[in-house]
Amino acid sequence: MFAVVRTGGKQYRVAPEDQIIVEKLDGDAGSQITLEDVLLVSDGGALKDAGKVKVTAEIVAHNKGDKVIIFKKRRRHNYRRKNGHRQHQTVLKILSIA
C-alpha cells in the first residue's frame, strides 16, 4: 500500500515505515503530525478514494540541507558576488495510511 501526498509544494510517494525529507514543518522531534493533502492511494493495484484518507507521520529530526552556492559575475566589470543558502528540512517517518 502506498499514497502520494503533497507538502511544501512538492509531492511524495510514501508507504508505511518510509522516511522522507520535506521542507520544514512545525513541531518537535518525536511528535506526530497528520498529512491531509493526499492525492492518490493504491492498495496492490486498486486505487482508492483519496479524499477520506489521512497519512500519519512522526517527526524524526529537523536539519539543514546541502549548501547551495549562488555566484554572480559580469565579465570585465569587476563585479563578483558570492552567496550561499541552506534550506531547513524535516525528516518524517510514515506511521500509517488510513
Contacts in CASP RR format, 6 or more apart in sequence:
PFRMAT RR
TARGET T0000
AUTHOR 0000-0000-0000
METHOD contacts of the structure
MODEL  1
MFAVVRTGGKQYRVAPEDQIIVEKLDGDAGSQITLEDVLLVSDGGALKDA
GKVKVTAEIVAHNKGDKVIIFKKRRRHNYRRKNGHRQHQTVLKILSIA
1 15 0 8 1.000
1 16 0 8 1.000
1 41 0 8 1.000
1 42 0 8 1.000
1 43 0 8 1.000
1 44 0 8 1.000
1 97 0 8 1.000
2 13 0 8 1.000
2 14 0 8 1.000
2 15 0 8 1.000
2 41 0 8 1.000
2 42 0 8 1.000
2 97 0 8 1.000
3 13 0 8 1.000
3 14 0 8 1.000
3 15 0 8 1.000
3 38 0 8 1.000
3 39 0 8 1.000
3 40 0 8 1.000
3 41 0 8 1.000
3 42 0 8 1.000
3 50 0 8 1.000
3 53 0 8 1.000
3 55 0 8 1.000
3 97 0 8 1.000
4 11 0 8 1.000
4 12 0 8 1.000
4 13 0 8 1.000
4 14 0 8 1.000
4 38 0 8 1.000
4 39 0 8 1.000
4 40 0 8 1.000
4 41 0 8 1.000
5 11 0 8 1.000
5 12 0 8 1.000
5 14 0 8 1.000
5 35 0 8 1.000
5 37 0 8 1.000
5 38 0 8 1.000
5 39 0 8 1.000
5 55 0 8 1.000
6 12 0 8 1.000
6 37 0 8 1.000
6 39 0 8 1.000
7 22 0 8 1.000
7 23 0 8 1.000
7 25 0 8 1.000
7 35 0 8 1.000
7 37 0 8 1.000
8 22 0 8 1.000
8 23 0 8 1.000
9 23 0 8 1.000
10 22 0 8 1.000
10 23 0 8 1.000
11 39 0 8 1.000
12 20 0 8 1.000
12 22 0 8 1.000
14 20 0 8 1.000
14 55 0 8 1.000
14 57 0 8 1.000
14 94 0 8 1.000
14 97 0 8 1.000
15 94 0 8 1.000
15 97 0 8 1.000
16 94 0 8 1.000
16 95 0 8 1.000
16 96 0 8 1.000
16 97 0 8 1.000
17 93 0 8 1.000
17 94 0 8 1.000
18 93 0 8 1.000
18 94 0 8 1.000
19 60 0 8 1.000
19 91 0 8 1.000
19 92 0 8 1.000
19 93 0 8 1.000
19 94 0 8 1.000
20 91 0 8 1.000
20 92 0 8 1.000
20 94 0 8 1.000
21 89 0 8 1.000
21 90 0 8 1.000
21 91 0 8 1.000
21 92 0 8 1.000
22 89 0 8 1.000
22 90 0 8 1.000
22 92 0 8 1.000
23 87 0 8 1.000
23 88 0 8 1.000
23 89 0 8 1.000
23 90 0 8 1.000
24 62 0 8 1.000
24 88 0 8 1.000
24 89 0 8 1.000
24 90 0 8 1.000
25 33 0 8 1.000
25 59 0 8 1.000
25 90 0 8 1.000
25 92 0 8 1.000
27 33 0 8 1.000
27 59 0 8 1.000
28 59 0 8 1.000
29 59 0 8 1.000
29 60 0 8 1.000
29 61 0 8 1.000
29 62 0 8 1.000
30 58 0 8 1.000
30 59 0 8 1.000
30 60 0 8 1.000
31 58 0 8 1.000
31 59 0 8 1.000
32 56 0 8 1.000
32 57 0 8 1.000
32 58 0 8 1.000
32 59 0 8 1.000
32 95 0 8 1.000
33 56 0 8 1.000
33 57 0 8 1.000
33 58 0 8 1.000
33 59 0 8 1.000
33 92 0 8 1.000
34 54 0 8 1.000
34 55 0 8 1.000
34 56 0 8 1.000
34 57 0 8 1.000
35 54 0 8 1.000
35 55 0 8 1.000
35 56 0 8 1.000
35 57 0 8 1.000
36 54 0 8 1.000
36 55 0 8 1.000
38 50 0 8 1.000
38 51 0 8 1.000
38 53 0 8 1.000
38 54 0 8 1.000
38 55 0 8 1.000
39 50 0 8 1.000
40 47 0 8 1.000
40 50 0 8 1.000
41 47 0 8 1.000
41 48 0 8 1.000
41 49 0 8 1.000
41 50 0 8 1.000
41 53 0 8 1.000
41 97 0 8 1.000
42 48 0 8 1.000
53 97 0 8 1.000
53 98 0 8 1.000
54 98 0 8 1.000
55 94 0 8 1.000
55 96 0 8 1.000
55 97 0 8 1.000
56 94 0 8 1.000
56 95 0 8 1.000
56 96 0 8 1.000
56 97 0 8 1.000
56 98 0 8 1.000
57 92 0 8 1.000
57 93 0 8 1.000
57 94 0 8 1.000
57 95 0 8 1.000
58 92 0 8 1.000
58 93 0 8 1.000
58 95 0 8 1.000
59 90 0 8 1.000
59 91 0 8 1.000
59 92 0 8 1.000
60 91 0 8 1.000
60 92 0 8 1.000
60 93 0 8 1.000
61 90 0 8 1.000
61 91 0 8 1.000
62 88 0 8 1.000
62 89 0 8 1.000
62 90 0 8 1.000
62 91 0 8 1.000
63 88 0 8 1.000
63 89 0 8 1.000
63 91 0 8 1.000
64 86 0 8 1.000
64 87 0 8 1.000
64 88 0 8 1.000
64 89 0 8 1.000
65 86 0 8 1.000
65 87 0 8 1.000
65 88 0 8 1.000
65 89 0 8 1.000
66 86 0 8 1.000
67 84 0 8 1.000
67 85 0 8 1.000
67 86 0 8 1.000
68 84 0 8 1.000
68 85 0 8 1.000
68 86 0 8 1.000
68 87 0 8 1.000
69 82 0 8 1.000
69 83 0 8 1.000
69 84 0 8 1.000
70 81 0 8 1.000
70 82 0 8 1.000
70 83 0 8 1.000
70 84 0 8 1.000
70 85 0 8 1.000
71 80 0 8 1.000
71 81 0 8 1.000
71 82 0 8 1.000
71 83 0 8 1.000
72 79 0 8 1.000
72 80 0 8 1.000
72 81 0 8 1.000
72 82 0 8 1.000
73 79 0 8 1.000
73 80 0 8 1.000
73 81 0 8 1.000
END
